[in-house]
Amino acid sequence: MIVTRFAPSPTGLLHLGHAYAAITAYESGDDFLLRIEDIDKGRSRDAFILRIFYDLKWLGLSWDEPTMRQSTRMGAYAEALVNLKARGLVYPCFCTRAEIAAEIARAGEAQHGPDGPLYPGTCRALSREEGLARMAAGESYALRLDVAQAAALTGPLTFTERGLRHAVEPLRFGDIVIARKDMPTSYHLAVVVDDAHQQVSLVTRGEDLLAATHIQRLLQALLKLPEPAYAHHPLVLDENGKKFSKRDGAVSLESLRDAGATPADIRARIGL
């Protein structure tokens, strides 16, 4: 049985791009799950969750209940983080964004990843004692994964994209942030923990997240989690060739519905 999922963040209204992703996931498997990725406490709103439910049902989609909310899963993420810490794969980073930018500027040619210049590893050299002392003193910090050390532990990895095997390039994102002082997880860590918990066997999502598969496969291997298959689909773009944004209310499913659009109209517009 193929288990798929749609995992929106309740930080705005669903738009045409979400419709494409949700319908694609729904039609790609035998069992469809909805997961609410609401770890961003500052931006997530319960009102948007209710609208997500309404929009998806209006499109004719149904899913297994109860709907998982990541905000109820902090213990599972903390447990995964303890696992990584116990093997010395995590270190605290006290650098601000401005300090990281200044360090990159001083270095001259910075390595670049999918999200821009890579973190230069400034705090990787801090002693364990200094890191613990600064944390105990109340300084703000992020917890980063020592990706090179992690990759050395797992050895070469691959992932399956539409039936073809691809080599994992774990260093593409550098030492990613996997938690913060006030948050025991990040997107990457939460996604792999929850996909395993929900037994998701096929991850369908936009091609803008293809690069994320490299770091997520590394985390799956480190945590000994099952490996799903992947199918990244094209993005739905506006007339200027840009991704739709939640800030663009004109393409929200709610506004299109209010203007008289039907679910069939939505499918026709996104080519499904």
C-alpha positions as a Markdown table, in Angstrom:
| # | Residue | x | y | z |
|---|---|---|---|---|
| 1 | Met | 0.0 | 0.0 | 0.0 |
| 2 | Ile | 1.3 | 3.4 | -1.0 |
| 3 | Val | 0.9 | 6.1 | 1.8 |
| 4 | Thr | 1.1 | 9.7 | 0.8 |
| 5 | Arg | 0.7 | 13.0 | 2.7 |
| 6 | Phe | 0.0 | 16.7 | 2.2 |
| 7 | Ala | 1.6 | 18.8 | 4.9 |
| 8 | Pro | 0.8 | 22.5 | 4.8 |
| 9 | Ser | 1.8 | 25.1 | 7.3 |
| 10 | Pro | -1.2 | 27.1 | 8.7 |
| 11 | Thr | 0.4 | 30.4 | 8.2 |
| 12 | Gly | -2.0 | 31.6 | 5.4 |
| 13 | Leu | -4.6 | 30.6 | 3.0 |
| 14 | Leu | -4.1 | 27.7 | 0.6 |
| 15 | His | -3.5 | 28.8 | -3.0 |
| 16 | Leu | -3.4 | 27.1 | -6.5 |
| 17 | Gly | 0.1 | 25.7 | -5.8 |
| 18 | His | -1.2 | 24.0 | -2.7 |
| 19 | Ala | -4.2 | 22.6 | -4.6 |
| 20 | Tyr | -1.8 | 21.0 | -7.1 |
| 21 | Ala | 0.3 | 19.5 | -4.4 |
| 22 | Ala | -2.6 | 18.2 | -2.4 |
| 23 | Ile | -4.4 | 16.6 | -5.4 |
| 24 | Thr | -1.2 | 15.1 | -6.6 |
| 25 | Ala | -0.5 | 13.5 | -3.3 |
| 26 | Tyr | -4.1 | 12.3 | -3.0 |
| 27 | Glu | -4.1 | 10.7 | -6.4 |
| 28 | Ser | -0.6 | 9.1 | -6.1 |
| 29 | Gly | -1.3 | 6.6 | -3.4 |
| 30 | Asp | -3.7 | 4.3 | -1.7 |
| 31 | Asp | -3.9 | 6.0 | 1.7 |
| 32 | Phe | -3.8 | 9.8 | 1.9 |
| 33 | Leu | -2.8 | 11.7 | 5.1 |
| 34 | Leu | -3.0 | 15.3 | 6.1 |
| 35 | Arg | -0.4 | 16.7 | 8.5 |
| 36 | Ile | -0.5 | 20.2 | 9.8 |
| 37 | Glu | 3.1 | 21.6 | 10.1 |
| 38 | Asp | 2.5 | 24.1 | 12.9 |
| 39 | Ile | 5.9 | 24.2 | 14.6 |
| 40 | Asp | 6.2 | 28.0 | 13.8 |
| 41 | Lys | 4.2 | 29.2 | 16.9 |
| 42 | Gly | 4.6 | 32.8 | 15.9 |
| 43 | Arg | 2.9 | 32.5 | 12.5 |
| 44 | Ser | 0.6 | 29.5 | 12.8 |
| 45 | Arg | -3.1 | 30.2 | 13.3 |
| 46 | Asp | -5.9 | 27.8 | 14.2 |
| 47 | Ala | -8.2 | 29.8 | 11.9 |
| 48 | Phe | -6.0 | 28.8 | 9.0 |
| 49 | Ile | -6.2 | 25.1 | 9.9 |
| 50 | Leu | -10.0 | 25.3 | 9.7 |
| 51 | Arg | -9.7 | 26.9 | 6.3 |
| 52 | Ile | -7.3 | 24.2 | 5.1 |
| 53 | Phe | -9.8 | 21.6 | 6.1 |
| 54 | Tyr | -12.6 | 23.4 | 4.3 |
| 55 | Asp | -10.6 | 24.0 | 1.1 |
| 56 | Leu | -9.4 | 20.4 | 0.8 |
| 57 | Lys | -12.9 | 19.0 | 1.4 |
| 58 | Trp | -14.3 | 21.5 | -1.2 |
| 59 | Leu | -11.7 | 20.1 | -3.7 |
| 60 | Gly | -13.2 | 16.6 | -3.0 |
| 61 | Leu | -10.3 | 15.3 | -0.9 |
| 62 | Ser | -10.7 | 13.1 | 2.2 |
| 63 | Trp | -8.0 | 11.8 | 4.6 |
| 64 | Asp | -7.4 | 9.6 | 7.6 |
| 65 | Glu | -8.4 | 11.0 | 10.9 |
| 66 | Pro | -7.2 | 12.3 | 13.3 |
| 67 | Thr | -5.1 | 14.9 | 11.5 |
| 68 | Met | -1.6 | 15.1 | 12.9 |
| 69 | Arg | -0.4 | 18.4 | 14.2 |
| 70 | Gln | 3.3 | 18.8 | 14.6 |
| 71 | Ser | 2.8 | 21.0 | 17.7 |
| 72 | Thr | 1.7 | 17.9 | 19.6 |
| 73 | Arg | 4.9 | 16.0 | 18.6 |
| 74 | Met | 7.6 | 18.0 | 20.3 |
| 75 | Gly | 8.5 | 15.0 | 22.5 |
| 76 | Ala | 9.3 | 12.9 | 19.5 |
| 77 | Tyr | 11.5 | 15.5 | 18.0 |
| 78 | Ala | 13.3 | 16.0 | 21.3 |
| 79 | Glu | 14.0 | 12.3 | 21.5 |
| 80 | Ala | 15.5 | 12.3 | 18.0 |
| 81 | Leu | 17.7 | 15.3 | 18.9 |
| 82 | Val | 19.0 | 13.5 | 22.0 |
| 83 | Asn | 19.9 | 10.6 | 19.8 |
| 84 | Leu | 22.0 | 12.8 | 17.6 |
| 85 | Lys | 23.6 | 14.7 | 20.5 |
| 86 | Ala | 24.6 | 11.4 | 22.2 |
| 87 | Arg | 26.8 | 10.7 | 19.2 |
| 88 | Gly | 28.5 | 14.1 | 19.2 |
| 89 | Leu | 26.8 | 15.1 | 15.9 |
| 90 | Val | 25.3 | 18.4 | 17.2 |
| 91 | Tyr | 26.9 | 21.6 | 18.4 |
| 92 | Pro | 25.6 | 24.9 | 19.6 |
| 93 | Cys | 26.0 | 27.9 | 17.3 |
| 94 | Phe | 25.8 | 31.4 | 18.9 |
| 95 | Cys | 26.4 | 33.4 | 15.7 |
| 96 | Thr | 23.8 | 36.0 | 14.7 |
| 97 | Arg | 22.9 | 36.3 | 11.0 |
| 98 | Ala | 24.9 | 39.5 | 10.8 |
| 99 | Glu | 28.0 | 37.7 | 12.3 |
| 100 | Ile | 27.6 | 34.9 | 9.8 |
| 101 | Ala | 27.4 | 37.3 | 6.9 |
| 102 | Ala | 30.4 | 39.2 | 8.1 |
| 103 | Glu | 32.4 | 35.9 | 8.5 |
| 104 | Ile | 31.4 | 34.9 | 5.0 |
| 105 | Ala | 32.5 | 38.3 | 3.6 |
| 106 | Arg | 35.9 | 38.0 | 5.3 |
| 107 | Ala | 36.3 | 34.6 | 3.8 |
| 108 | Gly | 36.0 | 36.0 | 0.3 |
| 109 | Glu | 34.6 | 33.2 | -1.8 |
| 110 | Ala | 31.9 | 31.4 | 0.2 |
| 111 | Gln | 30.5 | 28.0 | -0.6 |
| 112 | His | 26.9 | 28.2 | -1.8 |
| 113 | Gly | 24.0 | 25.8 | -1.3 |
| 114 | Pro | 20.4 | 25.7 | -2.3 |
| 115 | Asp | 19.5 | 28.4 | 0.2 |
| 116 | Gly | 22.5 | 30.7 | -0.4 |
| 117 | Pro | 26.0 | 30.9 | 1.2 |
| 118 | Leu | 26.7 | 28.0 | 3.5 |
| 119 | Tyr | 27.4 | 28.6 | 7.2 |
| 120 | Pro | 31.2 | 28.8 | 7.5 |
| 121 | Gly | 31.4 | 26.6 | 10.6 |
| 122 | Thr | 32.4 | 29.3 | 13.0 |
| 123 | Cys | 31.2 | 27.7 | 16.2 |
| 124 | Arg | 32.1 | 24.1 | 15.2 |
| 125 | Ala | 35.5 | 24.6 | 16.8 |
| 126 | Leu | 34.1 | 25.7 | 20.2 |
| 127 | Ser | 35.0 | 23.3 | 23.0 |
| 128 | Arg | 32.1 | 21.4 | 24.6 |
| 129 | Glu | 32.8 | 23.2 | 27.9 |
| 130 | Glu | 32.6 | 26.6 | 26.3 |
| 131 | Gly | 29.4 | 25.7 | 24.5 |
| 132 | Leu | 27.7 | 24.4 | 27.6 |
| 133 | Ala | 28.8 | 27.4 | 29.6 |
| 134 | Arg | 27.4 | 29.9 | 27.1 |
| 135 | Met | 24.1 | 28.0 | 26.9 |
| 136 | Ala | 23.8 | 27.9 | 30.7 |
| 137 | Ala | 24.4 | 31.6 | 30.7 |
| 138 | Gly | 21.3 | 32.1 | 28.7 |
| 139 | Glu | 22.7 | 33.1 | 25.3 |
| 140 | Ser | 20.6 | 32.6 | 22.3 |
| 141 | Tyr | 21.8 | 29.7 | 20.1 |
| 142 | Ala | 20.9 | 27.3 | 17.3 |
| 143 | Leu | 21.8 | 23.6 | 17.3 |
| 144 | Arg | 23.6 | 22.6 | 14.1 |
| 145 | Leu | 24.3 | 19.2 | 12.7 |
| 146 | Asp | 28.0 | 18.5 | 12.0 |
| 147 | Val | 27.1 | 17.2 | 8.5 |
| 148 | Ala | 30.6 | 16.0 | 7.5 |
| 149 | Gln | 30.9 | 13.9 | 10.6 |
| 150 | Ala | 27.4 | 12.6 | 10.1 |
| 151 | Ala | 28.1 | 11.7 | 6.5 |
| 152 | Ala | 31.2 | 9.8 | 7.6 |
| 153 | Leu | 29.1 | 7.7 | 9.9 |
| 154 | Thr | 26.4 | 6.8 | 7.4 |
| 155 | Gly | 28.7 | 6.3 | 4.4 |
| 156 | Pro | 27.3 | 6.8 | 0.8 |
| 157 | Leu | 23.6 | 7.1 | 0.6 |
| 158 | Thr | 21.0 | 7.2 | -2.2 |
| 159 | Phe | 17.4 | 8.2 | -2.7 |
| 160 | Thr | 14.7 | 7.0 | -5.1 |
| 161 | Glu | 13.1 | 9.7 | -7.3 |
| 162 | Arg | 10.4 | 8.3 | -9.6 |
| 163 | Gly | 12.0 | 4.9 | -9.7 |
| 164 | Leu | 15.6 | 6.0 | -10.3 |
| 165 | Arg | 18.3 | 6.0 | -7.7 |
| 166 | His | 20.3 | 9.2 | -7.1 |
| 167 | Ala | 23.4 | 9.7 | -4.9 |
| 168 | Val | 22.9 | 11.8 | -1.8 |
| 169 | Glu | 25.1 | 14.9 | -1.5 |
| 170 | Pro | 24.9 | 15.5 | 2.3 |
| 171 | Leu | 27.2 | 18.6 | 2.2 |
| 172 | Arg | 24.9 | 20.7 | 0.0 |
| 173 | Phe | 23.3 | 22.6 | 2.9 |
| 174 | Gly | 26.4 | 22.7 | 5.1 |
| 175 | Asp | 25.8 | 22.4 | 8.9 |
| 176 | Ile | 22.1 | 22.8 | 9.0 |
| 177 | Val | 20.1 | 24.1 | 12.0 |
| 178 | Ile | 18.1 | 21.2 | 13.4 |
| 179 | Ala | 16.8 | 23.0 | 16.6 |
| 180 | Arg | 17.0 | 26.2 | 18.5 |
| 181 | Lys | 17.1 | 27.3 | 22.1 |
| 182 | Asp | 13.3 | 27.7 | 22.2 |
| 183 | Met | 12.4 | 25.1 | 19.6 |
| 184 | Pro | 13.4 | 21.4 | 19.8 |
| 185 | Thr | 13.2 | 20.8 | 16.1 |
| 186 | Ser | 13.5 | 22.3 | 12.6 |
| 187 | Tyr | 11.6 | 21.5 | 9.4 |
| 188 | His | 14.1 | 18.9 | 8.3 |
| 189 | Leu | 14.1 | 17.0 | 11.6 |
| 190 | Ala | 10.4 | 17.1 | 12.1 |
| 191 | Val | 9.6 | 16.0 | 8.5 |
| 192 | Val | 11.7 | 12.8 | 8.7 |
| 193 | Val | 10.5 | 11.9 | 12.2 |
| 194 | Asp | 6.8 | 12.4 | 11.2 |
| 195 | Asp | 7.1 | 10.6 | 7.8 |
| 196 | Ala | 8.5 | 7.6 | 9.6 |
| 197 | His | 5.8 | 7.7 | 12.4 |
| 198 | Gln | 3.0 | 8.0 | 9.8 |
| 199 | Gln | 4.5 | 5.3 | 7.6 |
| 200 | Val | 4.6 | 7.5 | 4.6 |
| 201 | Ser | 6.0 | 5.5 | 1.7 |
| 202 | Leu | 5.8 | 8.1 | -1.1 |
| 203 | Val | 6.6 | 11.7 | -0.6 |
| 204 | Thr | 5.2 | 13.9 | -3.3 |
| 205 | Arg | 6.0 | 17.6 | -3.2 |
| 206 | Gly | 7.2 | 20.5 | -5.3 |
| 207 | Glu | 10.5 | 20.4 | -7.1 |
| 208 | Asp | 11.7 | 23.3 | -5.0 |
| 209 | Leu | 12.1 | 20.8 | -2.2 |
| 210 | Leu | 14.1 | 18.3 | -4.2 |
| 211 | Ala | 17.4 | 19.5 | -2.8 |
| 212 | Ala | 16.0 | 19.0 | 0.8 |
| 213 | Thr | 15.9 | 15.3 | 0.1 |
| 214 | His | 19.7 | 15.1 | 0.4 |
| 215 | Ile | 19.8 | 16.3 | 4.0 |
| 216 | Gln | 16.6 | 14.4 | 4.9 |
| 217 | Arg | 18.0 | 11.1 | 3.7 |
| 218 | Leu | 21.1 | 11.8 | 5.9 |
| 219 | Leu | 18.8 | 12.3 | 8.9 |
| 220 | Gln | 16.8 | 9.2 | 8.1 |
| 221 | Ala | 20.0 | 7.1 | 7.9 |
| 222 | Leu | 21.3 | 8.6 | 11.2 |
| 223 | Leu | 18.1 | 7.9 | 13.0 |
| 224 | Lys | 17.6 | 4.5 | 11.4 |
| 225 | Leu | 14.2 | 5.6 | 9.9 |
| 226 | Pro | 12.6 | 4.0 | 6.9 |
| 227 | Glu | 13.4 | 5.5 | 3.5 |
| 228 | Pro | 10.3 | 6.6 | 1.5 |
| 229 | Ala | 10.3 | 7.0 | -2.2 |
| 230 | Tyr | 10.1 | 10.5 | -3.7 |
| 231 | Ala | 8.3 | 12.2 | -6.6 |
| 232 | His | 8.9 | 15.9 | -6.9 |
| 233 | His | 6.5 | 17.6 | -9.3 |
| 234 | Pro | 6.6 | 20.9 | -11.2 |
| 235 | Leu | 5.5 | 24.1 | -9.5 |
| 236 | Val | 2.4 | 26.0 | -10.4 |
| 237 | Leu | 3.7 | 29.5 | -11.5 |
| 238 | Asp | 2.0 | 32.8 | -12.0 |
| 239 | Glu | 2.0 | 34.8 | -15.2 |
| 240 | Asn | 5.5 | 36.1 | -14.4 |
| 241 | Gly | 6.9 | 32.6 | -13.9 |
| 242 | Lys | 7.1 | 33.0 | -10.1 |
| 243 | Lys | 5.8 | 30.7 | -7.3 |
| 244 | Phe | 2.5 | 31.6 | -5.8 |
| 245 | Ser | 2.7 | 33.2 | -2.4 |
| 246 | Lys | 0.3 | 33.0 | 0.6 |
| 247 | Arg | 0.5 | 36.8 | 0.5 |
| 248 | Asp | -1.2 | 36.9 | -2.9 |
| 249 | Gly | -4.8 | 36.7 | -1.8 |
| 250 | Ala | -6.0 | 36.8 | -5.4 |
| 251 | Val | -5.0 | 33.2 | -6.1 |
| 252 | Ser | -6.1 | 31.7 | -2.7 |
| 253 | Leu | -8.7 | 29.0 | -3.1 |
| 254 | Glu | -11.0 | 30.9 | -0.9 |
| 255 | Ser | -11.0 | 34.0 | -3.1 |
| 256 | Leu | -11.3 | 32.0 | -6.3 |
| 257 | Arg | -14.3 | 30.1 | -4.8 |
| 258 | Asp | -15.9 | 33.4 | -3.7 |
| 259 | Ala | -15.5 | 34.6 | -7.3 |
| 260 | Gly | -17.5 | 31.6 | -8.5 |
| 261 | Ala | -14.8 | 29.0 | -9.3 |
| 262 | Thr | -15.7 | 25.3 | -8.9 |
| 263 | Pro | -13.3 | 22.5 | -8.0 |
| 264 | Ala | -13.4 | 21.5 | -11.7 |
| 265 | Asp | -12.3 | 25.1 | -12.6 |
| 266 | Ile | -9.4 | 24.8 | -10.2 |
| 267 | Arg | -8.3 | 21.5 | -11.7 |
| 268 | Ala | -8.5 | 22.9 | -15.2 |
| 269 | Arg | -6.4 | 26.0 | -14.2 |
| 270 | Ile | -3.6 | 23.9 | -12.7 |
| 271 | Gly | -3.7 | 21.2 | -15.4 |
| 272 | Leu | -5.0 | 18.2 | -13.3 |
